[in-house]
């Protein structure tokens, strides 16, 4: 497989408008599309028994997050105290340059921080914070003292 554009992920939500401020105001994503897909196309694609709305968000680094709201409610996922207590997509990660600033923004917005009040150094020079978006999706923020050692492929 030859990937031709940065990764895109889709997040199913019962309320796009409730999630938008988390991804736009807190994370700095820019809306680049807002479309509705009719029932026949949603069924053909295997996405939903009814139509859905999708808002595409561009991350500051170029990936895209698609927020998808089906016309018929989806089943709520099981919630657990620990990220790895459930199968499926566990979390998405944003590598950042100033984790302290991110934590400050999360606290100001009263976002549920799963990893405590401060960043956690999980190994020398690697700091992280886990939080939940308003739907309970887990988001990780990581800061590396030497990001080039972690990702020498990124220029």
N, C-alpha and C positions, 0 to 999 in steps of 0.2 A: 504494500500500500504506500502510495506517495501522498502525504497530506499537503494540500495546496493553500490552506489558510489556517490561522490559529484555531485552537480548540474552541468549540461552542458546547455549552451544557444547557439542559432544559430543567426547569424547576416547576412542578405542578403546584398550583396554589388555589385556595378558594377565593382569594381576594387580591388581585394584582395591585390595586391602588393602595392597599395597606403595606405591601412589600416594597413598592417603588421608593419611598424615602430612604429606606435602609440602603438600598443599592445605589441610589443616585446621590443623595446628600451625604451619607456616611462614607461610602466606598468610592465615590467620584465617577461612577459609571454614567454614560450619556445615552439617553434613549435614541435609537436610530430607526425604529420601526414599531408600528402598532397596527396590527391587522386582525381581522376576524376570519376564521376558516369555517366554511359551511359544513353541515352534518355529513353530506355525502362524501366530501373529501376527507373529513376526519375519520369516518368509518373505513374508507378505502385504504387509508394510511395505517390503520390499526391503532389510532391514537385515542379515540373516544366514540361513544355511541351517539354523541351529539356534537355540535360545533364547539369551537373554542376560540378564545382571544389569546394572542401572543404579543408580548412587548419584548422587543430585542434591545438589549443594553450592551454598549461597547465599554469594555474595561479600559483603564488608562494605558494598559500595555498591549491591547489589541484583541484579546479574547472576547467572546460574546457570551452573555448569559441571557437565556430566553425564559421569561416568566410566562407560564401557560395557565390559563384559567378556563377549565371546561364548563360548558353550559349546565351539565349535570354534575353534582358534587362527587368528588373522588373519595375513596376511603381514607380516613386519617391514619397515618403510620403509628405504630406503637412507640411510645415514648419511654426512654430509659435514662437513668442517671449517668450512664457511661456511653460514650460514643460507639465503642466497639461491641456493645451488647445487642446490636441489630445488624442484620445482613443488608446488602445493597450498598448504594453509594453512601459512604460514611461521612465525608465532608469535602469541601473544596478549599484550596489553599491559595492565599495571596502572599507572595514574597514582597516584603516592604522594606523601605530604608529607615523608617523611624517608628518602631513599634510602640514606643512610649506615647507618641502623638496619637496613634491609632487607639490605644487603650483609653486615653483621655477623651477622645471623641465618643467611644463606646459608652463610657461611664456617663458622660454628659447626656447622651441620648437614652440612658437607662436600659441599655441592651444587656441581656442576661449573659454574663461572662462565666463560662463553665470552668475555667482553669484558675479561678481565684481572682483576687483584686489586682495582682501585678503579673507581669510577664514571667514565664518560667524558663530557666536555662536547662534544657533537656540534655545537652552535652556541651562541652566547652565551645563558646562562641555561637551557639544556636539557641535562640530565644523564641518562645511561641506563646500564643494566646488562642484559646478556643472560645467562641461565642455562638449564640443562636440568633438567626434572623427572626422576624416577628412570627413566622410560621413554625419555628423550631428546627429549621435546617441548620446544620452545624457548619460554621465557617472558621477556618484557621488562618491566622496571620503569623508569619515567621520572619524573623530578622536574623541574618547571618553576619558575623563579623567579617567573613570572607566569602561573599556570595560566588565569586569566580571559582573557588575551590569546590563548592557544591555544584555549580552549573558551569563548567568550563565551556560548554557548547554555546552559551549565550554571550553574545558580543556586547 
